[in-house]
């Protein structure tokens, strides 16, 4: 379990909306430390939910299923147990198949089409453990087969926000990690 470096806000002090979000995180992801800590700055928690997720992730130019695949691939590469529990469920709800979820660590698997493979390669370049990540001209061309320039910008920003949040989650110990998490101290 997390040992946060910023104390969680007691639920009794949270507005009802964030209490409900924390309860839902407990139900879906098995923990709510992230929500309880971010509730210390409710305007930032609001931006994360209402700005990033509501307006960009769940809406935006790019199909939600594609962004769910990107997010699940990133959280798997990052080793975020908290993220993987919720992201798996959300990916399935958005149309990612059970076979694709099972193959998320093998982006060249036959269960993925060429568009999925391009998105998963982008995730591999954006992931925290890849300090030499690069969108090569070949990867850019591959992405352009399926996405407009504006859609590529959206995918890049989504990956950047998710990756930056993952770094914060690990540095401040706000979420549980998978045993194979490559970031920060080893899992207990």
GUFIZA-920816 format. One line per 4 residues: number of its first residue (from 1); their letters; for each residue x, y, z of C-alpha. Coordinates in steps of 0.5 Angstrom, whole numbers, plus 2048, in hexadecimal, padded with zeros to 3 digits. Layout:
N
NUM	A	X,Y,Z ~ ...
% end
This chain:
188
1	XXXX	800,800,800 ~ 802,807,7FF ~ 806,80B,804 ~ 804,812,801
5	XXXX	809,818,802 ~ 803,81D,803 ~ 7FE,81B,808 ~ 7F7,819,805
9	XXXX	7F2,81E,806 ~ 7ED,81A,80B ~ 7E6,818,807 ~ 7E2,81C,80C
13	XXXX	7E6,822,80A ~ 7E5,821,803 ~ 7DF,824,7FE ~ 7DA,81E,7FD
17	XXXX	7DC,81E,7F6 ~ 7E3,81C,7F8 ~ 7E1,817,7FD ~ 7DD,814,7F8
21	XXXX	7E3,813,7F3 ~ 7E7,811,7F9 ~ 7E2,80B,7FA ~ 7E1,809,7F3
25	XXXX	7E9,809,7F3 ~ 7E9,804,7F9 ~ 7E4,800,7F5 ~ 7E7,800,7EE
29	XXXX	7EE,800,7F0 ~ 7EF,7FE,7F7 ~ 7F2,804,7FA ~ 7F0,80C,7FA
33	XXXX	7F7,80F,7FD ~ 7F8,813,7F6 ~ 7F1,816,7F7 ~ 7F1,818,7FE
37	XXXX	7F8,81B,7FD ~ 7F6,81F,7F7 ~ 7F0,821,7FB ~ 7F5,826,7FF
41	XXXX	7F4,82A,7F8 ~ 7ED,829,7F6 ~ 7EE,82E,7F0 ~ 7F4,829,7ED
45	XXXX	7F0,823,7EE ~ 7EA,826,7EB ~ 7EF,828,7E5 ~ 7F1,821,7E5
49	XXXX	7EA,81E,7E4 ~ 7E6,824,7E1 ~ 7EC,826,7DC ~ 7F0,821,7DA
53	XXXX	7EC,81B,7DB ~ 7E5,81E,7D9 ~ 7E7,822,7D4 ~ 7ED,81F,7D1
57	XXXX	7ED,817,7D3 ~ 7E6,816,7D2 ~ 7E5,81B,7CD ~ 7EA,81E,7C8
61	XXXX	7EB,81C,7C1 ~ 7EE,815,7C2 ~ 7E9,80F,7C3 ~ 7E9,80D,7CA
65	XXXX	7EB,806,7C9 ~ 7F2,808,7C6 ~ 7F3,80D,7CC ~ 7F1,807,7D1
69	XXXX	7F6,802,7CD ~ 7FB,808,7CE ~ 7FA,809,7D5 ~ 7FA,801,7D7
73	XXXX	800,800,7D3 ~ 804,806,7D7 ~ 801,804,7DE ~ 804,7FD,7DD
77	XXXX	80A,7FF,7DB ~ 80B,804,7E1 ~ 808,7FE,7E5 ~ 803,802,7E9
81	XXXX	7FE,7FD,7EC ~ 7F9,802,7EE ~ 7F9,804,7E7 ~ 7F9,7FD,7E4
85	XXXX	7F3,7FB,7E8 ~ 7EE,801,7E5 ~ 7F2,802,7DE ~ 7F0,7FB,7DD
89	XXXX	7E9,7FB,7DF ~ 7E8,802,7DB ~ 7EC,7FF,7D5 ~ 7E7,7F9,7D4
93	XXXX	7E1,7FE,7D5 ~ 7E4,802,7CF ~ 7E4,7FC,7CA ~ 7EB,7F9,7CC
97	XXXX	7EB,7F2,7CC ~ 7ED,7ED,7D1 ~ 7F2,7EA,7CC ~ 7F5,7F1,7CB
101	XXXX	7F5,7F2,7D3 ~ 7F9,7EC,7D4 ~ 7FE,7ED,7CE ~ 7FF,7F4,7D0
105	XXXX	806,7F3,7D2 ~ 807,7F0,7CB ~ 805,7F6,7C6 ~ 807,7F2,7C0
109	XXXX	802,7ED,7C2 ~ 7FD,7EA,7BC ~ 7F7,7ED,7C0 ~ 7F9,7F4,7BF
113	XXXX	7F8,7F7,7B8 ~ 7FD,7FC,7B5 ~ 7FA,802,7B8 ~ 7FA,7FF,7BF
117	XXXX	801,7FD,7BE ~ 803,804,7BC ~ 800,807,7C2 ~ 803,802,7C7
121	XXXX	80A,804,7C4 ~ 809,80B,7C5 ~ 807,809,7CD ~ 80E,805,7CD
125	XXXX	811,80B,7CB ~ 80E,810,7D0 ~ 80E,80B,7D6 ~ 812,80D,7DC
129	XXXX	817,807,7DB ~ 819,809,7D4 ~ 81E,80F,7D5 ~ 820,80F,7CE
133	XXXX	819,80F,7CB ~ 818,812,7C4 ~ 813,813,7BF ~ 817,811,7B9
137	XXXX	815,813,7B2 ~ 813,80C,7B1 ~ 80E,80C,7B7 ~ 80C,813,7B5
141	XXXX	80A,810,7AE ~ 807,80A,7B1 ~ 803,80E,7B6 ~ 801,813,7B0
145	XXXX	7FE,80D,7AD ~ 7F8,80D,7B2 ~ 7F8,814,7B5 ~ 7F8,81B,7B3
149	XXXX	7FD,820,7B5 ~ 7F8,822,7BB ~ 7F7,81B,7BD ~ 7FE,81A,7BE
153	XXXX	7FF,820,7C2 ~ 7F9,81E,7C6 ~ 7FC,817,7C7 ~ 803,81A,7C9
157	XXXX	7FF,81E,7CE ~ 7FB,819,7D1 ~ 802,814,7D2 ~ 805,81A,7D5
161	XXXX	800,81C,7DA ~ 7FF,814,7DC ~ 807,813,7DC ~ 808,81A,7E0
165	XXXX	803,818,7E5 ~ 806,811,7E6 ~ 80C,814,7E8 ~ 809,818,7ED
169	XXXX	805,812,7EF ~ 80B,80E,7F0 ~ 810,814,7F3 ~ 80A,816,7F8
173	XXXX	808,80E,7FA ~ 801,80F,7F8 ~ 7FF,809,7F5 ~ 801,801,7F5
177	XXXX	806,7FF,7F1 ~ 807,7F8,7ED ~ 80C,7F3,7EF ~ 810,7F5,7E9
181	XXXX	80F,7FC,7E9 ~ 816,7FF,7E6 ~ 815,806,7E9 ~ 817,808,7F0
185	XXXX	819,804,7F6 ~ 817,7FC,7F5 ~ 810,7FA,7F7 ~ 810,7F8,7FE
% end
